[in-house]
Amino acid sequence: MRTLYLSDLDGTLLRSDLTLSEYTCSVISKAVSMGVPFAFATARSRTTALKVTAGLEVPLPIIAYNGVFIVDTKSGDILSKQTFTPDEAREIYGCMVSFGLSPIVYRLVNGREKFSYYPGRVSRQTMDFIESRGKDPRKDPLSHGDDILSGEPFYFNCIGEEPALRGAYERLKDRFGVLYYDDIYSGERWLELMPAGATKASAAVKLRDMLGCGRIAAFGDSVNDIALFETADEKYAVANADERLKRLADEVIASNDGDGVAKKLEQMISRQVRL
């Protein structure tokens, strides 16, 4: 029975400086060459996942946007997606505006991914994040009067301070997929919303079945990996992981800066070869 190996990126496979060590690249490349099913399950888009893993070729589809999409790594084709209905998108946006928030709205427009925002309205923290994306082709600043909810909205992101984010979180948490946490890089509070049922766990099961695998082994560090850990047959938290995730793990492995995923993966593959 084949096992699908899924690794989160930020805080898990990637080091704190957003790079991959030569050792990690070597182990994963070797595993892929041996036919081991290894893939990423990340909050990132395919665009930024490929950017931070440049030089490492992992051909299997990417679980992106915390499970909203499963995307073909090479072509960028979306193999599975969950989006908001127009009424849901209006409800979320209206709620955020009522608390004085102006979110980034990720959406599909004529089949192309965009992240849309009103430059004069978003918070300083949100604008810092947008600027960190450089020349990202998805970037879509809008003018007053442009409809930020047209197309197929699938993800909302807002970065800022209490109490506005807390208010929106409390109002929306029972209706949609919601992540409310402190970012591991900036320390800023983030609020992210996705369609109900869109999780890394649900996407992992879909990808497992697509690939004809029978089991899932997961590596993670954060609260957005909790559902995945609850679903996986084997789960490994890096030493720098959130304590809630560590409690769900079968084993706490070395940290992201200590090549924890690669070391464990190498051990697991060696065991399979001996068997």
Secondary structure, 3 states (H helix, E strand, C coil): CCEEEEECHHHHHCCCCCCCCHHHHHHHHHHHHCCCCEEEECCCCHHHHHHHCCCCCCCCCEEEHHHCEEECCCCCCEEEECCCCHHHHHHHHHHHHHCCCCCEEEEEECCEEEEEECCCCCCHHHHHHHHHCCCCCCEEECCCCCCCCCCEEEEEEEEECCCHHHHHHHHHCCCCEEEEEECCCCCCEEEEEECCCCCHHHHHHHHHHHHCCCEEEEEECCHHHHHHHHHCCEEEEECCCCHHHHHHCCEEECCHHHCHHHHHHHHHHHHHHHC
